[in-house]
């Protein structure tokens, strides 16, 4: 018995040692699964109803499970939903079955009722959600936003905890893609109401249900983490343990951090981008986004001649090549090339709309002279921009172009942090605002819908009845006829460009340096762009 006992002890010691080694190897492997990521701007909110800028949208995409996720080809894939649902024959009704094993980080199940509550909260005028208009076309959504109907009449319901019913007023051809967008994500009613105004303002005031849980952000930090969510229903497919996100606005600083191994993915622009174009770590990511100037129609730039003059002194090709140098191309209009095609001929929308912006310094000076004939007062324009390197360089280039070509105009560049930019833009505290818009889904209306009265993003207060009527026709009257709808959008783009309601500059392409060991980043040109669910570090 004594020998047997000693033998048993020996066996247990071997087993313990083996398990210890296995645990050590597992821990060592997990410790390597760390991704250090640059953010060019601050995180502003984690509230799906309020998020509009890229940093917030990416954070929510990776920490909350939406109905669908997008793959690298922008095709919807099942997420909270068991499968991608097909609409009814008339295109007006969807029934979506949800998984029963998805939980919030407080251990409560994610149900169809969370989706219903989230959507009602977004369209409720009291929420003042900037993206509420994306729900237009869902039954009663527009009437609710206009205060003419109760949020509970929205065309979404939960026949049971894991069935979602969606009812539309008209077909929405891009609805599947919208269901992968954070504004359409579920929200836990009890938790949101418990948090009140604090909801989404810090990592401690949100619930996670996605691949990661966000930590270390209290509303102002320049660093935060996304840590693997141990309660995530599909955690076996999440390899990355920690994603460290760090705000770095200076390109030179980001490059130094990449070269010293402190960052695994960064963005390059300007001279540094040009000097690194042959770098083995370069990854080019072309998006469906446009950088443009917003003229304030309540200020000096309500004059069309002055807007046209400013637009025509800007050499967009030089801006893209010599200032940016990151693969971005000169805009020919507001709608990015490759976003949408003619449903009948397949012709690219942007090219079919024609050249809506161009350089013509001689004509610009003529327009400026005509403007000065009736406006003798000195002209000083405030150009509002973020303090990120690329935006500052772009603003300074525009400042130089205007002041050197249109003698008598002074441009005051005001480069401020993202939160300040957002607030000043909303308040109309600018003459020109350097804005960026990326399509939320592959359709021209994702851009054109912004410039009608009442839009949350119509910061310049552009207002043209013909334009508004064209957008309404595309959304309502002609919604079921793809060709007529396309023509409405085409005419709206041409009119907006003729008046320079906004002044497009360039179609963005982003040059990244990416650690070759980092695999599985999913990038799509529209929406929130980055999904890190399948990211892993390989040796």
Secondary structure, DSSP 8 states (H G I E B T S, - for coil): -HHHHHHHHHHHHHHHHHHHHHHHHHHHHHHH-EEEEEESS------TTT--SHHHHHHHHHHS--SEEE-TTS-EEESSBSS-----TTS-EEEEEB-S--B-TTS-B--HHHHHHHHHHHHSTTT--TTGGGGTTBTTHHHHHTTSS-GGGSSEEEEETTEEEEEBSS--TTHHHHTTSGGGS---HHHHHHHGGGTTSSGGG----SSEEEES-SSS-SEEEEEE-TT-TTGGG----EEEEEE---HHHHHHHHHTTS-SEEEE-HHHHHHTTT-TTEEEEEEEEEEEEEE-TTSGGGSHHHHHHHHHT--HHHIIIIII-SS-EE-SSSS-TTS-B-TTT--BHHHHH-------HHHHHHHHHHHHHH--S-EEEEEEEESSHHHHHHHHHHHHHHHHHSTTEEEEEEEE-HHHHHHHHHHT--SEEEEEEE-SSSSTHHHHGGGSTT-TT-TT----HHHHHHHHIIIIITTT-HHHHHHHHHHHHHHHHHHTSEEEEEEEEEEEEE-TTEE--EE-SSTT-EE-TT-EE--
